Amino acid sequence: MELTFATIVVAFAGVFLISFMRGAFGGGFAIIGIPLLSIVMDPVTAGGLLAPLFVAMDLYALRYWKPSTWSRPDLMLLVPGLVIGIGIGYLVFRVLDHRAVAILMAGVTLAFVGLWFFKGAEVTRQPRSRPKAIAAGFTSGITTMVAHSGGPPLAMYLLPLGLSKEIYAGTTSLFFTVGNATKLMPWLLLSQPAAKTWGLIGICLLSIPIGVWSGWRLHGALDQRKIYRACYGLLVLTAVKLLWGGVSGYMA
């Protein structure tokens, strides 16, 4: 990777966008910003660049998503599967076809959103389910490690619970704080960032405070229904990105 002016601008914009999503929705939509990074670097380099930046975003976001916004019962069910899933995802990354994983996750996500739309596109309040939570945490761990796309499995579990917008975002934020800290070393082992990459990481750190703050302000301006509809809309964008990445990978 050449550390050109274009590389710096594109990477800075991508990290800002991901930070904005962290502030507005608690996280889980990092893949929305990855297409920008893919303009100037390959996916593995982008993964190594983002791994430490995710941790920095998480730590900064904790000043907004405080313990009062965490759903502890759900986190207790979700986090163990997340950690195990990241370990499995590390092995999947090395031995299995990432494109097939991306296409499968895209199909499941689009089906989930389609079912929600078919039912009236309203905020629901379903009971908590231990098996669903464990499955969601585990699947999110695999997909966040393989494709930085752990958001859809988590959202498919949390959104139907009808949590308040603050609890939804805070729970999502802490979930990915644990996940990103867990996958930091595996990603650094996979990508082994060069000195230029670390320099770019230092520059991109400057975009995090304003990005998280801007997203948090948007979160405060939107009501519960708008937040949930935005989350479902972002799930569609995430699924389309996963589907395109998987299919185009086979066509290349």
C-alpha positions in Angstrom: 0.0 0.0 0.0 1.3 3.4 -1.0 0.8 6.2 1.5 -0.4 8.8 -1.0 -2.7 11.8 -0.5 -5.6 9.9 -2.0 -5.0 6.9 0.3 -5.1 9.2 3.3 -8.2 11.0 2.3 -10.2 7.8 1.4 -9.1 6.0 4.6 -9.9 9.0 6.7 -13.4 9.3 5.2 -14.0 5.6 5.6 -13.0 5.6 9.3 -15.1 8.7 9.8 -18.2 7.0 8.3 -17.7 3.9 10.5 -17.2 6.1 13.6 -20.4 7.9 12.7 -22.3 4.6 12.5 -20.8 3.7 15.9 -22.2 6.9 17.4 -25.6 6.7 15.8 -26.4 3.0 16.1 -23.9 1.6 18.5 -21.9 -0.2 15.8 -22.3 -3.3 13.7 -22.3 -1.5 10.3 -18.6 -1.2 9.7 -18.9 -2.9 6.4 -20.7 0.2 5.1 -17.4 2.1 5.2 -15.3 -0.7 3.9 -16.1 -0.1 0.2 -14.3 3.3 0.5 -11.2 1.6 1.9 -11.2 -1.0 -0.8 -10.6 1.7 -3.4 -7.1 2.2 -2.1 -6.1 -1.1 -0.5 -6.8 -4.8 -0.5 -9.3 -6.3 2.0 -6.7 -7.9 4.2 -4.8 -4.7 4.5 -8.0 -2.9 5.3 -8.8 -5.4 8.0 -5.4 -4.9 9.6 -5.9 -1.1 9.4 -9.4 -1.2 11.0 -8.7 -3.7 13.8 -6.9 -1.2 16.1 -9.2 1.6 15.0 -12.3 -0.3 16.0 -10.9 -0.6 19.5 -10.2 3.2 19.6 -13.8 3.8 18.4 -15.2 1.5 21.1 -13.3 3.2 23.9 -14.3 6.7 22.8 -18.0 5.6 22.3 -18.2 4.4 25.9 -18.4 8.1 27.0 -21.8 8.2 25.2 -23.1 4.6 25.6 -22.7 4.2 29.4 -23.6 1.2 31.5 -27.1 2.5 31.9 -27.7 1.8 28.2 -26.6 -1.9 28.3 -29.0 -4.8 28.4 -27.1 -7.0 30.7 -29.4 -10.1 30.4 -28.9 -10.1 26.6 -25.2 -9.4 26.8 -24.8 -12.4 29.2 -26.3 -14.6 26.5 -24.6 -13.1 23.5 -21.0 -12.5 24.5 -19.8 -16.1 25.1 -21.0 -17.2 21.6 -19.3 -14.1 20.2 -15.9 -14.9 21.6 -16.2 -18.6 20.4 -17.4 -17.4 17.0 -14.4 -15.2 16.6 -12.1 -18.1 17.2 -14.0 -20.2 14.7 -14.0 -17.3 12.3 -10.2 -17.1 12.5 -10.0 -20.7 11.3 -12.7 -20.0 8.6 -10.7 -17.1 7.3 -7.7 -19.3 6.8 -9.3 -22.4 5.3 -12.8 -21.7 3.9 -14.2 -19.6 1.0 -15.0 -16.1 2.3 -17.2 -15.5 -0.7 -19.7 -18.3 0.2 -19.9 -17.0 3.8 -20.7 -13.5 2.5 -23.4 -14.7 0.1 -25.0 -16.9 2.8 -25.1 -14.0 5.3 -26.5 -11.7 2.7 -29.4 -14.1 1.8 -30.3 -14.6 5.5 -30.2 -10.8 6.2 -32.4 -10.0 3.2 -34.9 -12.6 4.2 -35.0 -11.2 7.7 -35.7 -7.7 6.5 -38.2 -8.9 3.9 -40.2 -10.7 6.6 -40.2 -7.6 8.8 -41.5 -5.5 5.9 -44.1 -8.1 5.1 -45.4 -8.0 8.7 -45.9 -4.3 8.5 -42.5 -2.7 9.2 -43.3 -1.9 12.8 -41.3 -2.1 16.1 -42.1 -5.5 17.6 -41.7 -6.7 21.2 -40.9 -10.4 21.2 -39.7 -12.3 24.3 -36.0 -13.0 24.9 -34.7 -16.3 23.6 -31.6 -18.0 25.0 -31.1 -20.3 21.9 -31.5 -17.4 19.5 -29.1 -15.2 21.5 -26.5 -17.9 21.6 -26.8 -18.5 17.8 -26.7 -14.7 17.1 -23.6 -14.2 19.2 -21.8 -17.1 17.6 -22.7 -16.2 14.0 -21.8 -12.6 14.6 -18.4 -13.7 15.9 -17.7 -15.6 12.7 -18.9 -12.9 10.4 -17.2 -10.1 12.2 -13.9 -11.9 12.0 -14.3 -13.0 8.4 -15.9 -9.9 6.8 -16.3 -7.2 9.5 -20.0 -7.8 9.2 -21.1 -8.9 12.6 -24.0 -6.5 12.7 -26.7 -8.4 10.9 -26.8 -11.5 13.2 -26.8 -9.3 16.3 -29.5 -7.0 14.8 -31.7 -10.0 13.9 -31.7 -10.9 17.5 -32.0 -7.4 19.2 -34.4 -5.6 16.8 -37.4 -7.9 17.4 -37.0 -7.4 21.2 -38.2 -3.8 20.8 -35.6 -2.3 23.2 -35.5 1.4 23.6 -33.3 3.1 21.1 -30.7 3.9 23.8 -30.6 0.4 25.1 -30.4 -1.0 21.6 -27.5 1.2 20.7 -25.7 0.8 24.1 -26.0 -3.0 24.0 -24.7 -3.1 20.5 -21.8 -0.8 21.4 -20.6 -3.0 24.3 -21.1 -6.2 22.3 -18.8 -5.0 19.6 -16.4 -3.5 22.2 -15.8 -7.0 23.4 -15.8 -8.4 19.9 -13.3 -5.9 18.5 -10.9 -6.3 21.4 -11.1 -10.1 21.0 -10.4 -10.1 17.3 -7.6 -7.5 17.4 -4.7 -9.9 17.8 -6.0 -12.5 15.2 -6.4 -9.7 12.6 -3.0 -8.3 13.3 -1.6 -11.8 12.9 -3.4 -12.2 9.6 -2.4 -8.8 8.1 0.8 -7.9 9.9 0.5 -4.1 9.3 3.6 -2.4 7.9 5.1 0.9 9.2 3.1 2.9 6.6 -0.1 1.2 7.7 0.6 2.2 11.4 1.2 5.7 10.2 -2.1 5.8 8.4 -3.8 4.4 11.5 -2.4 7.3 13.5 -3.9 9.8 11.0 -7.3 8.1 10.9 -7.5 8.2 14.7 -8.2 12.0 14.3 -11.5 11.3 12.6 -12.9 9.1 15.4 -14.0 11.8 18.0 -16.0 13.9 15.5 -17.4 10.9 13.8 -18.7 9.3 17.0 -20.0 12.6 18.3 -21.8 13.4 15.0 -23.5 10.0 15.0 -24.6 10.4 18.6 -26.2 13.7 17.8 -28.1 12.1 15.0 -29.3 9.3 17.3 -30.6 11.9 19.7 -32.5 13.7 17.0 -34.3 10.6 15.7 -37.3 8.9 17.5 -37.6 5.2 18.2 -39.4 4.3 15.0 -36.9 6.2 12.8 -33.9 4.6 14.5 -35.3 1.1 13.9 -36.2 1.8 10.3 -32.7 3.2 9.7 -31.3 0.0 11.2 -33.4 -2.2 8.9 -32.4 0.0 6.0 -28.7 -0.3 6.9 -29.1 -4.1 7.1 -30.3 -4.0 3.5 -27.2 -2.0 2.4 -25.0 -4.4 4.4 -26.6 -7.4 2.7 -26.2 -5.9 -0.8 -22.6 -5.2 -0.1 -22.0 -8.8 1.2 -23.8 -10.2 -1.8 -21.9 -8.1 -4.3 -18.6 -8.9 -2.7 -19.3 -12.6 -2.7 -20.7 -12.8 -6.3 -18.1 -10.5 -7.8 -15.4 -12.6 -6.1 -16.5 -15.6 -8.0 -16.7 -13.7 -11.3 -13.2 -12.2 -11.0 
